[in-house]
Every structure is written in C-alpha cells, then in structure tokens.
Amino acid sequence: MKRTIHVLVVDDEAFVRESVREILMAEGLRATAVGGVSEALAVASSAPVHVIVTDLSMPQGGGLALLREVRSNGVEVPVIVISGVGTVADAVAAMKAGAFDFLQKPVDPEQLLIVIRRAAEHQGLRAEVASLRSTVETLRPAQTLIGASNELQRVRTAIAQVAPTDAVVLIHGEAGTGKELVAHELQRRSARAARPMLRVQCTSFTEVAALESELFGVARGSKAERAGRLAEADGGTLVLDEIGALPIATQPKLLRFLETGEYERVGDATRCSSDVRVLALTNEDLKEKVDAGKFRDDLLSRLSVFPIAVPPLRQHRGDIAELAQHFLSRPHGPRPRTERAQPFALSAEAVDVLTSYEWPGNVRELRNVLERAVIVSSTSELGADLFRGILESSLSTTKSTGPYEFHLRANLDALERKILLRALAHTKNHRKEAAVLLGIDPRNLSYYLKKHRVSDAEIDEHAKG
C-alpha cells in the first residue's frame, strides 16, 4: 500500500502555515501546521513525520533551532527551510546544519511540492536501506579474526583501543590478509555501529572527476546531481580502499575534509559538512609513494593517526589449521551444491602441507584453495596429496628447474607480467598509454596490476633498468 506523505509545516504566521497546509492537502498529502518550535517537536515525537517545512525566522526560536533540536533528538526526517529575507549566508548555515533544501519566499507551490516529494522519497529510501542493512546483518554469519597467534592478538588489541574513538585509522597489509575484516570490526565495536558503513574503491575510477563525484557528490541542479559518499555516510563510517591510488589532485581535498569535516561538491563552491569516520586501506608502502612524489606527506601523516598492520599469513602459520577448519565449517563457506553426510576435515598431513606453503595470496588464497579442495574431493577427509596438487597448479611464478619449468599457466602468467611491466616502463607509468599499448581497456589495467601484484616501486625500478 502506498504511504501518504505526512508534512509538518512550521510558521509563526497563521495565514502562511494554513495556506501551505491547504495546498499540500489539495495534492493528497497529509499536513499538520503549527506555530513554533516546541509544538513542532511535540508533533514530531508523537507521530510519524516524513518531511518538515519550517520558516527560518520565528519569535520563539527559528528554523535552524528546530533543525538542531530534531537532529539532537535522533529524528531522521528531512527539513526544508524557508525564508522571506534569506541571504547566501543563511542558506549556507541551513545546509551545514543538515537542511535538505533552502527556499525563499514567496515560494512557488509547484516548486515546494517537487522538493517535498523529493525529500520524502529520500527519507523513504534511507529507512528502506536501514531496514535492509539490519536484515543483512541478521542473516550474515559472524565475522571475526580467527587465530590465537601473538600477531593477531596485537591486531585485536589495537582494534579494542581505537574502535570506540572517531580517530582516522590506516589499515595496511598485503592483499588478502583481511584488512576489510578489520575495518568491519572497527565499525561494529564503535558508537557508529548502527549507522552506514560505505566503501569507495579508489582503483575503480580512471578519471579524477569520476572519483571526486563518487566521493564528494555533484552540485545540485546539474543533470548528474548526486549526494556523494561523504553525505551518504553521514554519522557512520567511510572506507577508502586502496587509498594509495587516490589521485594527487584529490588528496588535498580529502585532507581538508579530514581536518575540518568540510568539503565541496563537484561544480559547487558551497561548503558541505559531514560527520564521517574515515578508515583507509592499503597494500602499498605509502612512504615510498611520498618519496616518489605520488602521495602527499601531510595526508599520510593525517591518515596515520592510528595505523594497524595486518600480518601476512606466513607470519602466523600457527593459525592456518584453525582458519581452515573455520572456512570448512561455515554455513556459507566452501561447499558443493550437494551437501555431504559428514563435514569436511583435514588430515594431519594436509595441515603440514598447508602450513609449509608461503601463501602469497594470504587468507583469501587459503579460502579459495579450500573451496577448490571441497569441490574436487571424493571423500570428507581432505588429504595432503589433494592440496599438493592444488598448490602446485596455482603457482603464478616460474622456477628454473623442477616440475614448474614447463608449467604452461605459470609461464604464461610470468610472460604477461613481464609485458605489463615493459609497457608501463615504456610510458613512464602513464596508465592510459600503457593500456593502449597492451590493447586493453584502461579500466581493466588495475585488474592486471592486482593480478600480478605489481607495485609502483617495481614499475619505477623496472624503468630505471
């Protein structure tokens, strides 16, 4: 059943508020009109209100006072502020305080209705997202750091120390170590746990403008208008994945937000603000990027308020058996389509094979190997020979002697990596030009860089050679 939008109209002039109320009701909306802040708060706390339309200046507290009271009471309802003598400064103050929009009197009824419906749609979507997020969290199996090693205990201690704060955290470690899991644990144990946790993958954008539109949003009124992740994550957490790929032109804008909480949408000089905690993830050495002039030293210092290093799996091999059993026993873990009568288990020899491997892909690679083992195994006990075969076939680097010398996939991967490095060196690390030489879409270049674990430092070194 379609809901009826309930609009609360607040104005100290009886003629104005009643006129607005009649216009809204004539359009099929439900409207309640009151003359001041205290009455408005009483209505908002006693009945569902989808939109508030308030005058800016009133004798007993104006629209900004109402807006702040509504927000401090935890009422998530869009507020439209209207003023007869509004200035640019008033509009900026209202938007910074969290107003959905700012209009000047005399307000065109059609314009007001459009803004109200847009605000109601926004409020409905936020409520729907919150409901879906709650459902997902209920259905999602509990995720936590698995293992009792000293290395993981240090990570747990760091999480416990910084999670209750709003400090920026730099989570660094090799690909596949579980940096995202640490970020989720920081959110779960923070005061922002019930608020949005959004993610921006910095390597997913080939153009600076596209990344900045995603992060900061696009000016209102433009065809590409959008709020941006900073606005959408207000009150919650924003995860910046692969922060080392953030364009140098965008870095001062992020630094400004981290310092002041303010930013500007693309195409708009109006300052916006958002209460967002930032978690930055990287598998690169950002200090090397600073030395190479590709990352700002002041931004790295700001991001490194509280760094957490996630250790590679080879540094806590004692956790491998527990991790493997965890993946095998998870309801949503590696399972074939037809469930077996007995749960999968590892033989003692299989554990030895797994713990002796280097795991260049870390925990993610372990999970993938286990999934493959479950699919191909004909018994519920996963043995050593099974894992030896899987690990040998998945090696991505060649050896000059031994059984890998003629391994087709390993040799092709090595050749692909070599060509990739040559193209990047030839173009002095100009990604678009390298993609043209390689005959691939520039948007796919980041995939190959991650596939072959190619770092900027290695590209620079290769270019010198």
Residue, then its C-alpha position, 0 to 999 in steps of 0.5 A: m500500500k502506498r504511504t501518504i506523505h505526512v508534512l509538518v509545516v512550521d510558521d509563526e504566521a497563521f495565514v502562511r502555515e494554513s495556506v501551505r497546509e491547504i495546498l499540500m492537502a489539495e495534492g493528497l498529502r497529509a499536513t499538520a501546521v503549527g506555530g513554533v518550535s516546541e509544538a513542532l517537536a511535540v508533533a514530531s515525537s508523537a507521530p510519524v513525520h516524513v518531511i518538515v517545512t519550517d520558516l527560518s525566522m520565528p519569535q520563539g526560536g527559528g528554523l535552524a533551532l528546530l533543525r538542531e533540536v530534531r537532529s539532537n533528538g535522533v529524528e531522521v526526517p528531512v527539513i526544508v527551510i524557508s525564508g522571506v529575507g534569506t541571504v547566501a549566508d543563511a542558506v549556507a548555515a541551513m545546509k551545514a546544519g543538515a537542511f535538505d533544501f533552502l527556499q525563499k519566499p514567496v515560494d512557488p507551490e509547484q516548486l515546494l511540492i517537487v522538493i517535498r516529494r523529493a525529500a520524502e522519497h529520500q527519507g523513504l529510501r534511507a529507512e528502506v536501506a536501514s531496514l535492509r542493512s539490519t536484515v543483512e546483518t541478521l542473516r550474515p554469519a559472524q565475522t571475526l579474526i580467527g587465530a590465537s597467534n601473538e600477531l593477531q592478538r596485537v591486531r585485536t588489541a589495537i582494534a579494542q583501543v581505537a574502535p570506540t574513538d572517531a580517530v582516522v585509522l590506516i589499515h595496511g597489509e598485503a592483499g588478502t590478509g583481511k584488512e576489510l575484516v578489520a575495518h568491519e570490526l572497527q565499525r561494529r565495536s564503535a558508537r557508529a555501529a548502527r549507522p552506514m558503513l560505505r566503501v569507495q574503491c579508489t582503483s575503480f575510477t580512471e578519471v579524477a572527476a569520476l572519483e571526486s563525484e563518487l566521493f564528494g557528490v555533484a552540485r545540485g541542479s546539474k543533470a548528474e546531481r548526486a549526494g556523494r559518499l561523504a553525505e551518504a555516510d553521514g554519522g557512520t563510517l567511510v572506507l577508502d580502499e586502496i587509498g594509495a591510488l587516490p589521485i594527487a589532485t584529490q588528496p588535498k581535498l580529502l585532507r581538508f575534509l579530514e581536518t575540518g569535516e568540510y568539503e565541496r561538491v563537484g561544480d559547487a563552491t558551497r561548503c558541505s559538512s559531514d560527520v564521517r569516520v574515515l578508515a583507509l586501506t592499503n597494500e602499498d608502502l605509502k612512504e615510498k609513494v611520498d618519496a616518489g612524489k605520488f602521495r602527499d606527506d601531510l595526508l599520510s601523516r593525517l591518515s596515520v593517526f592510528p595505523i594497524a598492520v595486518p600480518p601476512l599469513r606466513q607470519h602466523r602459520g600457527d593459525i592456518a589449521e584453525l582458519a581452515q577448519h573455520f572456512l570448512s565449517r561455515p554455513h556459507g563457506p566452501r561447499p558443493r551444491t550437494e551437501r555431504a553426510q559428514p563435514f569436511a576435515l583435514s588430515a594431519e598431513a594436509v595441515d603440514v602441507l598447508t602450513s609449509y606453503e608461503w601463501p602469497g595470496n594470504v587468507r583469501e588464497l587459503r579460502n579459495v584453495l579450500e573451496r577448490a579442495v571441497i569441490v574436487s574431493s571424493t571423500s570428507e577427509l581432505g588429504a595432503d596429496l589433494f592440496r599438493g596438487i592444488l598448490e602446485s597448479s596455482l603457482s603464478t611464478t616460474k622456477s628454473t628447474g623442477p616440475y614448474e619449468f614447463h608449467l604452461r599457466a605459470n609461464l604464461d602468467a610470468l610472460e604477461r607480467k613481464i609485458l605489463l611491466r615493459a609497457l608501463a616502463h615504456t610510458k613512464n607509468h602513464r596508465k592510459e598509454a600503457a593500456v593502449l599499448l597492451g590493447i586493453d581497456p584502461r579500466n581493466l589495467s588495475y585488474y592486471l596490476k592486482k593480478h600480478r601484484v605489481s607495485d609502483a616501486e617495481i614499475d619505477e625500478h623496472a624503468k630505471g633498468 
